Amino acid sequence: MQGVGFRPFVYALALRLGLSGHVGNDADGVFIEVEGPPARVAGFLAMLETEPPPLARVERVRSAAIAVTGGAGFAIVPSPAGGPRNTLVPADSATCADCLAEMRDPGDRRFRYPFINCTNCGPRFTIVRDVPYDRPATTMAGFPMCPACAAEYADPADRRFHAQPVCCPACGPTLRLLPTPGVLDAGGDPLTKDALARAAGLLRAGRVLAVKGLGGYHLAVDAGSEQAAAALRARKHREDKPFAIMVADANAARQLCEVDEMAESLLVSGQRPIVLLPRLRSAPVADAVAPGRQELGIMLAYTPLHQLLLAEAGRPIVLTSGNVSDEPIAYEDADAMSRLAGIADGFLVHDRPIHMRTDDSVVRVFRGREMVLRRSRGYVPSPLPAGPFTRPVLGCGAELKNTFCLGKGSHAFVSHHIGDLENYETLKSFTSGIEHFQRLFDVTPAVVAHDLHPEYLSTKYALELPDVELVGVQHHHAHIASCLADNSFDGPVIGVAFDGTGYGLDGTLWGGEFLLADLASFTRAGYLEPVPLPGGAAAIRQPWRMAAAYLGDDAADLDGIADLDVVRRNAARWDAVVALGRSGLNSPLTSSAGRLFDAVAAILGVRDEIRYEGQAAIELEQLADPAVTDSYPCGVSDGAELRVLGRELVHAAVQDMRSAIPASVISARFHNAVADMIAATCRELRSRTGRDVVALSGGVFQNVLLLTRTVALLEAAGFRVLTHSRIPPNDAGISLGQAVVAAAMGRDG
């Protein structure tokens, strides 16, 4: 990658070992010639892989003996011009320990400077406008280096050698606090003095602060203030979805959550993602920050500005995307001032432009390893090994949690989180992001892969592209393919794709699928028995409609359902919705596992209407008692395609409710039953096919309780189980799946 300090690392290593030669960049990466005693050269080759700079990633080292030249000294040589571009742009990285030490040193010229950085840290992807990655092609072009910074930049022995964002108070960006018109600080004075101190004063006074960060604007409040968190929810129109919390360091995180060794390694990593962690009951966090959640999303300060703001505030802060619900994050100053003026009481801003908006990444720990749920800042645009892509490929992704993916050679470049393609601003972010990636990585797609759903905006975008080969990829095949690519496995597998919805080959809405799949093809081998989706999208927003769909035709089998609370709560519309489902009018059939979870959540009184995607299922998981180990029976209708009888789980939950079994026990038994059902169906498919590898994908497998128990049952039955780690199991992984399917189909064709 460019800009990670690899050439100065090689330079310093060669000098240390007394070797002569040179190092430079070309279209394929780094080239080096070294000359010296064989043992030292061997040590040099080994240390290239074992001691690289923090931001460097060594994929492979190839070496060959050449004739001795008898040269003296070691040099960094210019890069040759021309040819295809294969070098990479690094992701943004959290402030390193050396820069933090300088920032806290009163004797250092960058003392308390909010934009300190070096070759080992700081902004990268979010400031790059074009390649090659040099200062004129970044948003730092408007900040000419002062003599002191220029000297550091030009010195191969300096930590800031060729660090493109290098700057200091004399030549770099500056910080300001801008008040919202009419707003005064806590002391009643206009917000005109020290920006950081005044901004922290706003937070302590319970106000909402907009902060221009690395990849866009955030909204911040005191995480311990119920009034401030509630005000932010009301202004942002985000009723229930949890907010993330930023703290200064791992010790501060331990005051709020349980932090094991793996979780701490994620918190302090250069990526600095939001890490979902078990909440401590004693955590001094306002209830409005994460209503009803047993987890908190915690991230550590990842820029010097955040470090300084947290030190001034002296407390954890909520830090959530600067937008109104469902809009993309604001990143341009004028747009942010306009869109956030009704939310924020002040704006902590700087004059370094952001070129590419990038949301915070979200991860969790699953079975001792990282599981990425949203891959964005800190991870993107680092490529994933995939392919080979014999022709350049674009995967356009899905409608929800959209990402796109460019495939070139052995690399898959999966984009940052774009969001739900439901409005013009998000669509513009999608199209401009594709153009930017194509320019950065020198990719002109010859093949474009898309979802089969004709109304997805990503599909419509693909269909309008000229002079490309189009490949339609079924949604759940893409899910399984993304899991295969995540695990560097080509298949074949038994693929279990459980999610909310996806367009099926038969025109119905799939979502509870058992596939016999490899990268190039799949066969639908089993599925949840379809039920109507009464009212279409309304049934996704109102889970009680799914309860009506599962219960409406089975009242006789249950000795009537009029006594159920879900029926009583929705009595005014229940019969009409049941009739709508029976009619088939605006009630497409769905095999969705997500909708099955919704039905049970509504029956248990968890939620009749949701305010964000997956809310009912998430709260159903939160309700479950993890100590419960028994489950409900679930039948499978035999045939060429297995039909899993989800209604039996719904009936069992109803019977337990009538027996006054606690809802926490019913939820646990339901989760256990779904895991049992998956394992039983996979065993049946193994007996038919001999396949003993199972891939689990789809948004339902973000449910840790279900995932943990499913994996344990499958492994106990002798299966090898593939789960997601580097790519999200939700629809953010669809673009990678589409790209690798298209590539595999091209190779097979």
Sequence and secondary structure as in RCSB ss.txt:
>XXXX:A:sequence
MQGVGFRPFVYALALRLGLSGHVGNDADGVFIEVEGPPARVAGFLAMLETEPPPLARVERVRSAAIAVTGGAGFA
IVPSPAGGPRNTLVPADSATCADCLAEMRDPGDRRFRYPFINCTNCGPRFTIVRDVPYDRPATTMAGFPMCPACA
AEYADPADRRFHAQPVCCPACGPTLRLLPTPGVLDAGGDPLTKDALARAAGLLRAGRVLAVKGLGGYHLAVDAGS
EQAAAALRARKHREDKPFAIMVADANAARQLCEVDEMAESLLVSGQRPIVLLPRLRSAPVADAVAPGRQELGIML
AYTPLHQLLLAEAGRPIVLTSGNVSDEPIAYEDADAMSRLAGIADGFLVHDRPIHMRTDDSVVRVFRGREMVLRR
SRGYVPSPLPAGPFTRPVLGCGAELKNTFCLGKGSHAFVSHHIGDLENYETLKSFTSGIEHFQRLFDVTPAVVAH
DLHPEYLSTKYALELPDVELVGVQHHHAHIASCLADNSFDGPVIGVAFDGTGYGLDGTLWGGEFLLADLASFTRA
GYLEPVPLPGGAAAIRQPWRMAAAYLGDDAADLDGIADLDVVRRNAARWDAVVALGRSGLNSPLTSSAGRLFDAV
AAILGVRDEIRYEGQAAIELEQLADPAVTDSYPCGVSDGAELRVLGRELVHAAVQDMRSAIPASVISARFHNAVA
DMIAATCRELRSRTGRDVVALSGGVFQNVLLLTRTVALLEAAGFRVLTHSRIPPNDAGISLGQAVVAAAMGRDG
>XXXX:A:secstr
 TTSSHHHHHHHHHHHHT EEEEEEETTEEEEEEES HHHHHHHHHHHHHS  TT                 SEE
E      S         B   HHHHHHHT TTSTTTT TT  BTTBB  GGGB SSS  GGGBTTTTS   HHHH
HHHH TTSTTTT TT   TTTS  EEEEE TT   TTSS S S HHHHHHHHHHTT  EEEE SSSEEEEEETT 
HHHHHHHHHHHT  SS  EEEESSHHHHHTTB   HHHHHHHTSTT  EEEEEB TT    GGGSTT SEEEEEE
  SHHHHHHHHHHTS EEEEESSSTTS    SHHHHHHHHTTT SEEEEESS  SS     EEEEETTEEEEEE 
 TTTTT  EEEEEEEEEEEE   SSSB  EEEEEEEEEE    B S SHHHHHHHHHHHHHHHHHTT   SEEEE
ES TT HHHHHHHT SS EEEEE HHHHHHHHHHHHTT    EEEEEEEEEEE TTSSEEEEEEEEE SS EEEE
EEE  EE TTTHHHHH HHHHHHHHHGGGTTTTT STTSHHHHHTHHHHHHHHHHHHHTTT  EE  HHHHHHHH
HHHTTS SS SSTTHHHHHHHHHS TT        EE SSSEEE HHHHHHHHHHHHHTT  HHHHHHHHHHHHH
HHHHHHHHHHHHHH   EEEEESGGGG HHHHHHHHHHHHHTT EEE  SSS SSGGGHHHHHHHHHHHHHHH 
